[in-house]
Amino acid sequence: MTPSSVFAGPPLDPSSPEARQWVLDELAKGRYTTEPSVWQRFVEWLQHLLTGQPGAGLIPAWGAALVVVVLLAVVALVVARLLRAEPSTRGGRAGKAVLDDEGLSAADYRARAAAARTRGDWDAVLLDSYRALAASAVERTLLTDLPGRTAHEVALALELVFPAHAESLAASATEFDAVRYGHRHTTQARAVAAADLDTALLASRPTLGQLVGP
C-alpha cells in the first residue's frame, strides 16, 4: 500500500511499520532534499581554505564575494599576460623577424633610438639600435634576404663578417628577444651597448670573404 492510495480512499489506520514506511517513502522524494547550494559549498570551501576548519565560523557573504573578486582579478591578469603576445609573434619563426617596419632605413632606426634615449626609454633604444645594425648590414650588402630573419640569425650571419664583435652580437640578439618577445625590460647599460655595437659595426671593415646568403 502506498501513500497515494491512502489519500484516494477513506481514512485509514495503518500499523506503525506501514506508517513509518510511508513517511520514509515520502521524504525520499526530491522536493525534500536539503543539499547545500553551489554558493554554500563554495563558501564552505573558502572557509576551509582560509581557516583549515570546515564549517567553523563561516565567512560572511560579502567576504566571500570579495575573495571571489580578487580571484577573478588574478585570473584575468594571468590570462591578459598570456594573451599579450604582440601580433607579429603569432606567425612562428617569421613572426620573430628583427625588422617589422617596412620601408625604414638604418638611419630611421637610429633616429628613433636617439629619440628614445632622450626620454629614457631603454627598451626602445635597444630594439631600434639592433634593428639599425641589421638594416645597415642589408644596405651594405653584408646580409641578404633579411625579411624573416630572427635576431639570432642576424647575429650568426654578422659574426662571420665581424668576428671581433661575435660576443657582443650574440648578447644583443639575446637581449633583443628578451625585450621584444619575452616582455622583459632591459637596462640602460645593455641598451647603450647595443647602440655602441651598431656604431662599431658601421665603422668596421667586414671580412667580405665570409658573406652568407639566406
Backbone as a ProteinNet text record, in pm:
[ID]
protein_1_A
[PRIMARY]
MTPSSVFAGPPLDPSSPEARQWVLDELAKGRYTTEPSVWQRFVEWLQHLLTGQPGAGLIPAWGAALVVVVLLAVVALVVARLLRAEPSTRGGRAGKAVLDDEGLSAADYRARAAAARTRGDWDAVLLDSYRALAASAVERTLLTDLPGRTAHEVALALELVFPAHAESLAASATEFDAVRYGHRHTTQARAVAAADLDTALLASRPTLGQLVGP
[TERTIARY]
84.3	0	88.3	55	135.7	64	136.1	72.1	-36.6	-21.9	-123.8	-256.7	-248.8	-374.6	-442.8	-363.6	-421.2	-514.7	-467.8	-547.4	-658.9	-655.1	-760	-884.9	-872.8	-985.9	-1020.6	-1100.5	-1139.2	-1021.2	-1032	-921.7	-883.4	-753.2	-700.8	-628.2	-608.3	-536.6	-422.4	-310	-201	-129.6	-65.1	17.3	142.3	215.8	335.7	439.8	466.4	563.7	519.5	386.2	337.5	350.9	313.2	323.2	468	556.5	698.7	748.6	708.5	749.8	695.1	567.2	507.9	585.8	624	698.7	834	900.3	1030.4	1019.1	914.3	894.4	868.8	790.9	758.8	881.4	961.4	1080	1187.6	1181.7	1281.6	1261.8	1148.3	1121.8	1212.5	1242.6	1339.5	1306.8	1178.2	1146	1180.7	1217.3	1251.5	1403.3	1480.6	1625.7	1671.8	1772.2	1822.8	1972.3	2014.2	2154.6	2194.1	2313.2	2355.5	2371.7	2348.3	2361.1	2508	2529.1	2666.5	2738	2667.9	2728.1	2765.9	2676.6	2705.3	2828.8	2836.2	2952.8	3079.9	3069.3	3185.7	3230.9	3134.8	3168.6	3235.7	3182.5	3242.2	3384	3402.5	3536.2	3632.8	3587.1	3672.2	3705.6	3604.1	3627.5	3733	3720.9	3818.7	3957.2	3960.9	4087.3	4154.2	4073.8	4129.4	4159.9	4079.9	4096.9	4141.5	4120.5	4155.2	4054	3943.5	3839.8	3706.1	3668.6	3543.9	3424.4	3337.3	3211.7	3221.7	3343.7	3357.7	3364.9	3268.8	3269	3276.9	3179.1	3180.8	3197.3	3277	3295.3	3165.3	3138.7	3013.9	3009.5	2889.4	2872.4	2955.9	2962.7	3040.9	3188.9	3234.7	3374.3	3403.5	3312.6	3330.3	3328.1	3236.5	3228.8	3358.6	3418.1	3544.6	3654.8	3658	3758.1	3739.2	3611.9	3583.3	3634.6	3609.4	3655	3806.7	3875.3	4021.4	4070.2	4008.5	4048.2	4026.3	3911.7	3883.4	3983.6	4022.1	4119.7	4254.2	4292.6	4420	4414.5	4303.2	4288.1	4293	4225.3	4225.1	4364.7	4443.8	4581.1	4665.9	4648.3	4726	4688.9	4556.9	4511.7	4560.4	4550.5	4594.4	4742.3	4821.2	4965.8	4994.1	4917.4	4938	4898.8	4797.3	4748	4814.5	4914.7	4974.6	5076.9	5093.2	5191.4	5158.1	5256.2	5235.3	5193.4	5115.1	5064.5	5172.2	5288.8	5393.5	5455.7	5424.9	5484.3	5400.3	5287	5195.9	5219.7	5322.3	5348	5465.4	5500.3	5609.8	5742.8	5830.4	5964.5	5959	5873.6	5865.5	5815.1	5734.7	5679.5	5783.9	5903.2	6008.6	6119.2	6085.8	6183.7	6227.6	6351.2	6405.3	6331.4	6317.8	6255.6	6106.5	6023.8	5879.5	5817	5899.9	5851.9	5909.6	5829.3	5878	5908.4	6017	6049.4	6139.2	6171.9	6259.8	6405.4	6487.6	6630.2	6703.7	6832.4	6912.9	6915	6920.4	6919.1	6788.4	6677.5	6547.6	6547	6600	6604.6	6697.6	6807.7	6899	6833.6	6755.6	6685.5	6582.7	6513.7	6417.2	6487.5	6602	6677.4	6726.4	6770.5	6817.9	6704.5	6586.8	6471.9	6431.7	6438.9	6404.7	6503.8	6629.7	6732	6704.1	6656.8	6630.5	6517.6	6424.8	6314.8	6336.9	6454.9	6488.8	6417.3	6372	6304.4	6409.7	6471.9	6585.6	6544	6422.2	6374.1	6374.1	6318.3	6312.9	6451.8	6541.5	6679.3	6742.9	6728.2	6789.4	6728.9	6595.9	6530.3	6567.1	6558.8	6585.4	6733.7	6820	6963.7	6998.2	6937	6964.3	6903.3	6785.2	6724.5	6811	6872.4	6958	7078.5	7141.4	7259.3	7220	7100	7053.7	7022.2	6951.7	6919.2	7045.2	7141.1	7266.7	7342.6	7336.1	7404.5	7344.6	7213.8	7148.9	7190.5	7192.6	7229.5	7374.1	7457.8	7598.8	7618.8	7507.3	7506.8	7585.1	7586.9	7650.3	7552.7	7425.9	7320.4	7224.2	7172.1	7067.3	6946	6832.9	6708.7	6685.1	6691.9	6670.9	6528.2	6423.8	6288.2	6273.6	6226.8	6209.3	6323.4	6437.2	6549.5	6520.7	6553.9	6541.1	6665.1	6659.3	6772.6	6896.9	6880.7	6996.2	7048.7	6961.2	7007.5	7089.7	7047	7124.1	7260.5	7260.8	7386.5	7480.8	7428.9	7513.3	7573	7492.6	7542.1	7649	7626.6	7721.3	7848	7838.9	7959.7	8065.6	8020.5	8113.9	8191.1	8126.4	8193.3	8250.5	8207.1	8261.8	8300.4	8396.6	8430.4	8474.4	8529.9	8574.8	8456.9	8337.6	8218.7	8118.9	8165.4	8074.8	8004.9	8080.6	8021.1	7917	7946.8	7851.2	7725.9	7742.7	7626.8	7535.2	7593.3	7513.6	7440.5	7510.3	7448.7	7334.7	7352.6	7247.5	7128.4	7155.2	7045.2	6961	7027	6954.8	6870.8	6927.6	6853.7	6739.3	6759.2	6652.5	6531.7	6555.3	6444.8	6378.8	6458.3	6403	6309.4	6344.7	6261.5	6143.8	6172.2	6069.7	5966.4	6007.9	5915	5897.7	5992.3	5979.1	5917.7	5889.2	5824.3	5901.7	6033.1	6118.5	6172.5	6218.1	6277.7	6429.7	6493.7	6638.8	6693.1	6822.9	6888.7	6950.3	6983.2	7047.5	7179.9	7255.9	7386	7373	7276.1	7259.1	7207	7120.3	7068.7	7180.4	7261	7373.9	7473.8	7492.6	7583.9	7536.9	7406	7352.3	7372.8	7352.5	7374.5	7522	7609.8	7753.3	7796.4	7731.5	7763.8	7727.1	7613.1	7572.6	7676.3	7720.9	7822.1	7953.4	7991.8	8117.2	8114.3	8004	7993.5	7997.2	7932.7	7929.4	8070.4	8155.5	8292.3	8391.1	8345.4	8436.5	8439.8	8554	8566.9	8530.1	8429.3	8386.7	8484.8	8481.2	8558.5	8474.3	8491.3	8399.2	8401.3	8507.8	8513.8	8417.3	8358.5	8268.7	8122.1	8088.1	7948.8	7862.4	7740.5	7648.3	7517.6	7447.4	7317.2	7207.9	7088.1	6972.6	7001.9
-118.5	0	124.1	222.1	343.3	460.9	574.1	692.6	746.6	730.5	783.6	711.6	580.3	506.1	544.9	598.3	641	758.6	857.1	977.2	955.2	843.2	816	756.2	695.4	630.4	691.9	622.8	673	672.5	741.1	743.9	603	583.9	452.9	461	346.8	338.1	239.7	288.7	196.2	154	42.9	-2.9	83.7	70.5	151.3	126.6	0.5	-21.6	39.6	30.3	88	240.1	301.8	447.5	493.3	418.1	454.3	444.4	340.6	322.1	430.7	471.1	578.3	709.5	736	860.1	857.9	740.9	729.3	744.6	684.2	695	839.3	909.9	1048.4	1139.2	1117.5	1201.6	1173.3	1055.8	1020.7	1095.4	1163.3	1237.5	1358.8	1401.9	1507.9	1639.5	1672.4	1804.2	1819.1	1709.6	1717.6	1721.3	1710.2	1711.7	1849.8	1852	1979.7	1992.6	1952.2	1963.5	2110.9	2147.1	2286.8	2334	2462.7	2519.8	2526.8	2554.2	2567.6	2680.6	2791.6	2904.5	2865.3	2790	2746.6	2656.5	2564.9	2476.3	2555.1	2658.6	2740.7	2818.4	2874.3	2948.8	2856.4	2735.6	2640.3	2602.7	2590.9	2559.3	2672.8	2797.5	2911.7	2915	2883.7	2882.9	2779.7	2663.3	2558.2	2599.7	2668.4	2711.8	2816.3	2906.8	3016.8	2979.1	2890.3	2859.2	2716.7	2630.2	2490.2	2416.4	2482.9	2421.1	2433	2333.4	2341	2354.8	2450.5	2465.6	2551.1	2591.8	2667.6	2815.5	2889.7	3033.8	3077.4	3038.4	3069.7	3219.5	3255.1	3396.1	3452.8	3580.4	3639.7	3642.1	3663	3660.3	3767.6	3888.3	3993.7	3959.3	3888	3847.1	3746.7	3652.3	3554.3	3621.3	3719.4	3791	3865.2	3923.4	3994.1	3898.6	3780.5	3681.5	3639.7	3623.6	3586	3692.8	3819	3929.3	3927.5	3905.5	3901	3784.9	3668.3	3552.4	3577.1	3637.4	3666.4	3767.2	3864	3963.1	3897.7	3804.6	3734	3652.4	3581.6	3501.9	3591.4	3706.8	3799.3	3849.4	3877.9	3925.1	3817.6	3693.1	3583.1	3564.2	3564.5	3546.3	3661	3784.4	3900.1	3891.4	3844.2	3831.8	3724.8	3615.3	3508.4	3550.8	3638.8	3682.5	3810.5	3858.7	3986.2	3980.5	3862.2	3849.1	3945.3	4010.8	4107.7	4036.6	4102.5	4037.3	3974.3	4035.4	3982.5	3855.6	3814.7	3693.3	3571.3	3586.1	3473.5	3397.4	3435.6	3367.1	3273	3225.3	3131	3199.5	3134	3185.7	3321.4	3336.6	3463.3	3574	3539.2	3640.3	3700.5	3639.2	3690.2	3757.4	3806.8	3876.9	4004	4045.6	4165.7	4289.5	4305	4424.4	4399.9	4481.8	4467.4	4594.2	4689.5	4814.2	4826.9	4799.1	4804.6	4948.4	4964.3	5094.8	5179.7	5136.6	5216.1	5181	5282.9	5263.8	5253.9	5222.2	5217.8	5354	5459.9	5595.2	5624	5571.9	5590.6	5524	5403.6	5333.4	5404.5	5455.3	5527.2	5654.5	5720.4	5841.3	5805.9	5696.3	5654	5616.6	5549.2	5511.5	5635.5	5736.5	5860	5931.4	5934.2	5997.6	5922.1	5789.9	5708.7	5731.2	5752.8	5775.8	5906.1	6007.4	6135.4	6125.2	6033	6016.9	5900.6	5838.5	5732	5601	5578.3	5453	5354.1	5283.4	5197.5	5074.1	5027.4	4915.2	4953.9	5072.2	5118.6	5145.4	5196.1	5220.3	5089.8	4986.2	4857.8	4799.4	4799.1	4738.5	4810.1	4942.8	5016.4	5020.1	5012.3	5005.6	4873.8	4765.7	4636.6	4632.2	4690.9	4698.1	4781.6	4886.9	4972.5	4895.7	4816	4741.4	4634	4576.9	4477.1	4542.5	4654.9	4725.1	4777.3	4821.4	4870.8	4759.8	4638.4	4525.7	4496.6	4514.4	4494.3	4605.2	4727.3	4841	4829.9	4765.4	4746.3	4615.4	4547.6	4417.7	4311.6	4324.3	4222.1	4111.3	4141.2	4042.7	4048.2	3932.8	3926.7	3857.2	3882	3816.8	3841.9	3968.4	3999.2	3972.4	4000.3	3972.9	3828.6	3810.1	3678.1	3634.2	3701.5	3662.3	3700.8	3611.7	3641.5	3715.6	3766.3	3839.8	3751.4	3625.9	3537.4	3497.7	3487.9	3458.3	3575.1	3697	3814.1	3811.9	3782	3778.9	3672.5	3553.6	3445.7	3481.8	3547.6	3585.8	3694.5	3791.8	3902.6	3862.6	3759.3	3712	3666.5	3619.1	3570.9	3685.4	3801.6	3915	4014.2	4001.6	4084.3	3994	3904.5	3806.8	3870.4	3989	4054.3	4098	4105.6	4150.4	4036.2	3913.8	3799.1	3793.6	3815	3807.1	3916.1	4036.2	4146.5	4124.6	4070.6	4041.7	3938.7	3833.1	3729.4	3785.5	3866.8	3923.5	4018.2	4101.5	4195.1	4121.7	4014.6	3935.6	3872.1	3818.7	3758	3861.7	3980.1	4085.1	4137	4143.1	4185.1	4093.2	3961.8	3865.9	3875.7	3896.8	3904.9	4023.8	4135.8	4256.4	4248.9	4209.5	4212.7	4103.4	3985.9	3872.9	3816	3842.6	3794.6	3896.8	4017.8	4125.1	4158.3	4153.5	4195.4	4334.6	4401.5	4533.7	4520.8	4592.7	4590.3	4697.4	4707	4808.5	4914.2	5027.2	5133	5084.4	5011.2	4963.1	4873.3	4783.5	4691.9	4765.2	4863.1	4940.7	5022.1	5085.2	5164.2	5072.7	4952.8	4857.4	4821.9	4805.5	4774.8	4891.8	5013.7	5132.3	5145.9	5121.6	5128.7	5020.7	4904.5	4796.8	4837.1	4900.5	4948.3	5046.3	5138.2	5235.9	5167.3	5068.1	4997.1	4919	4851.7	4774.3	4867.1	4983.4	5077.7	5126.8	5135	5183.8	5071.2	4948	4833.8	4786.6	4733.6	4675	4526.8	4483.2	4342.2	4248.2	4123.8	4019.1	3968.8	4028.2	4005.9	3862.4	3790.7	3653.7	3562	3608.9	3524.9	3562.6	3638.7	3676.7	3553.6	3560.9	3447.5	3496.1	3404.7	3436.9	3400.7	3364.3	3332	3214.8
0	0	0	-81.3	-95.2	-36.5	-8	47.8	-41.3	-177.5	-267.2	-250.4	-222.2	-203.2	-74.4	20.4	147.6	125.5	41.6	20.9	-80	-153.8	-251.3	-187.2	-71.5	-7.7	124.6	202.6	334.5	428.9	540	638.1	680.1	689.2	725.6	858.1	914.1	1040.4	1021.3	958.1	928.1	1055.8	1043.4	1154.9	1162.5	1270.8	1288.8	1179.8	1143.6	1035.6	904	874.3	749.4	750.1	861.2	870.7	855.4	918.9	909.8	766.4	696	558.2	468.3	494.3	414.5	431.1	554.5	580.3	509.6	518.1	452.2	301.1	244.6	100.5	59.2	140.2	107.2	118.1	223.5	242.6	139.6	78.4	-21.9	-151.9	-168.7	-290.9	-300	-424.5	-448	-380.8	-363.9	-311.6	-164.8	-99.1	43.1	65.8	-42	-23.6	17.8	101.1	152.8	124.4	4.1	-32.9	-36.4	11.2	6.3	-137.1	-159.3	-292.4	-332	-460.1	-509	-436.1	-411.9	-340.7	-198.1	-130	5.4	8.9	-88.8	-93.7	-121.2	-207.2	-238.1	-114.9	-41	80.6	181.8	196.2	289.5	246.1	113.8	63.1	94.4	76.4	108.5	256.8	337.7	481.6	519.2	458.8	486.4	437.1	321.8	265.6	353.9	411.8	489.2	633.8	690.2	831.8	858.2	759.9	780.2	865.4	899.6	981.6	909	832.7	756.9	849.2	812	885.2	1008.1	1047.8	1171.8	1141.2	1187.5	1170.8	1027.2	945	804.2	781.4	680.2	649.8	595.4	618	569.4	417.7	363.5	218.5	150.2	212.1	148.4	144.8	246.8	248.6	139.7	121.2	14.6	-121.3	-136	-263	-291.3	-186.8	-203.9	-248.3	-188	-226	-372.2	-411.2	-549.8	-645.7	-611.6	-697.2	-710.8	-598.5	-601.6	-687.8	-671	-750.2	-898.8	-933.2	-1073	-1129.5	-1047.3	-1092.4	-1121.3	-1032.8	-1054.6	-1183	-1203.2	-1324.9	-1448.4	-1440.2	-1553.3	-1585.8	-1482.5	-1505	-1571.7	-1524.8	-1583.4	-1729.8	-1758.3	-1896.8	-1984.3	-1931.1	-2009.2	-2042.7	-1946.1	-1972.7	-2076.8	-2070.4	-2168.3	-2308.6	-2316.6	-2447.1	-2495	-2418.8	-2450.5	-2562.2	-2620.8	-2728	-2840.4	-2892.1	-2998	-3125.1	-3210.9	-3331.5	-3416	-3424.1	-3510.9	-3458.2	-3335.4	-3279.6	-3309.8	-3375.5	-3392.5	-3521.4	-3593.8	-3718.2	-3711	-3590.8	-3576.4	-3599.6	-3675.9	-3698.7	-3766.2	-3870.1	-3941.4	-3851.3	-3751.4	-3661.9	-3571.9	-3561.2	-3474.7	-3554.2	-3670.7	-3752.3	-3682.4	-3710.3	-3646.9	-3694.2	-3825.3	-3881	-3902.6	-3839.8	-3855.8	-3913.1	-3952.1	-4010.5	-4152	-4250.4	-4387	-4427.8	-4504.7	-4559	-4472.3	-4350.2	-4264.7	-4292.6	-4296.5	-4319.3	-4186.8	-4195.4	-4073.9	-4007.2	-4088	-4032.2	-3959.8	-4012.6	-3945.9	-3808.5	-3802.5	-3674.4	-3576.2	-3625.7	-3536.4	-3482.2	-3565.1	-3520.4	-3413	-3431.7	-3329.8	-3200.4	-3212.6	-3093	-3019.3	-3094	-3031	-2958.5	-3020.4	-2955.8	-2830.3	-2835.9	-2718.6	-2605.9	-2641.4	-2538.7	-2463	-2533	-2467	-2366	-2388.8	-2292.9	-2196.3	-2205.8	-2111.2	-2135.6	-2259.1	-2293.2	-2343.2	-2250.7	-2285.3	-2362.6	-2344	-2424.8	-2572.6	-2602.4	-2741.5	-2796.2	-2712.8	-2757.5	-2802.5	-2721	-2755.2	-2882.7	-2891.3	-3006.7	-3136.2	-3135.7	-3259	-3292.6	-3193.2	-3221.8	-3290.4	-3243.6	-3306.8	-3446.8	-3461.3	-3594.7	-3688.3	-3634.5	-3716	-3768.7	-3683.6	-3729.6	-3830.5	-3814.1	-3910.4	-4044.3	-4040.4	-4164.9	-4232.3	-4151.4	-4206.4	-4278.5	-4223.4	-4287.6	-4425	-4437.3	-4567	-4663.8	-4615	-4700	-4748.2	-4669.1	-4706	-4782.7	-4813.2	-4882.5	-4807	-4675.5	-4592.4	-4557.7	-4568.5	-4546	-4662.8	-4698.2	-4799.1	-4738.1	-4798.5	-4753.2	-4605.4	-4563	-4420.9	-4373.9	-4454.3	-4405.1	-4358	-4238.2	-4181.7	-4093.1	-4099.2	-4014.4	-3869.1	-3779.2	-3637	-3589	-3467.5	-3412	-3406.1	-3366.7	-3355.9	-3493.7	-3591.9	-3727.6	-3782.2	-3752.6	-3792.6	-3724.5	-3593.8	-3519.3	-3574.8	-3601.9	-3653	-3788.8	-3873.1	-4005.2	-3994.6	-3907.1	-3895.3	-3820.3	-3739.6	-3671.1	-3771.5	-3887.3	-3988.5	-4053	-4063.6	-4128.7	-4027.8	-3901.4	-3793	-3676.1	-3693.1	-3588.6	-3458	-3462.6	-3339.2	-3252.7	-3311.9	-3238.4	-3215.7	-3228.8	-3218.5	-3083.2	-2976.8	-2842.6	-2820.1	-2865	-2848.4	-2931.5	-3051.8	-3136.4	-3070.4	-3016.5	-2950.4	-2829	-2751.5	-2631.2	-2667.1	-2768.5	-2808.8	-2868.7	-2943.3	-3000	-2890.2	-2789.3	-2677.1	-2604	-2583.8	-2514.5	-2600.5	-2730.2	-2822.1	-2807.3	-2812.3	-2799.1	-2661.8	-2557.8	-2422.8	-2408.4	-2471.6	-2462	-2559	-2683	-2788	-2770.1	-2731.4	-2725	-2584.9	-2496.5	-2358.7	-2266.5	-2319.9	-2242.7	-2115	-2125.8	-2015	-2042.5	-1938.5	-1953.9	-1949.5	-2038.3	-2040.9	-1946.9	-1941.7	-1858.8	-1948.8	-1890.4	-1967.2	-2025.1	-1946.8	-1992.7	-2115.4	-2115.5	-2228.8	-2351.4	-2329.3	-2441.6	-2506.7	-2423.4	-2475	-2545.5	-2494	-2556.9	-2697.2	-2715.1	-2848.2	-2943.1	-2892.7	-2975.8	-3012.4	-2917.9	-2943.8	-3043.1	-3034.3	-3127.8	-3269.7	-3286.4	-3419	-3473.5	-3388	-3429.9	-3465.1	-3385.3	-3408.3	-3539.2	-3566.5	-3690.4	-3811.7	-3797.4	-3908.7	-3942.9	-3841.4	-3862.2	-3890.2	-3885.9	-3902.8	-4047.7	-4086.7	-4220.2	-4211.2	-4284.1	-4276.4	-4346.5	-4303.7	-4370.7	-4485.7	-4601.2	-4713.1	-4762.8	-4741.7	-4790.1	-4717	-4607.9	-4527.7	-4545.2	-4648.8	-4670	-4688.3	-4633.3	-4643	-4703.2	-4767.2	-4824.5	-4730	-4784	-4697.8	-4608.1
[MASK]
++++++++++++++++++++++++++++++++++++++++++++++++++++++++++++++++++++++++++++++++++++++++++++++++++++++++++++++++++++++++++++++++++++++++++++++++++++++++++++++++++++++++++++++++++++++++++++++++++++++++++++++++++++++

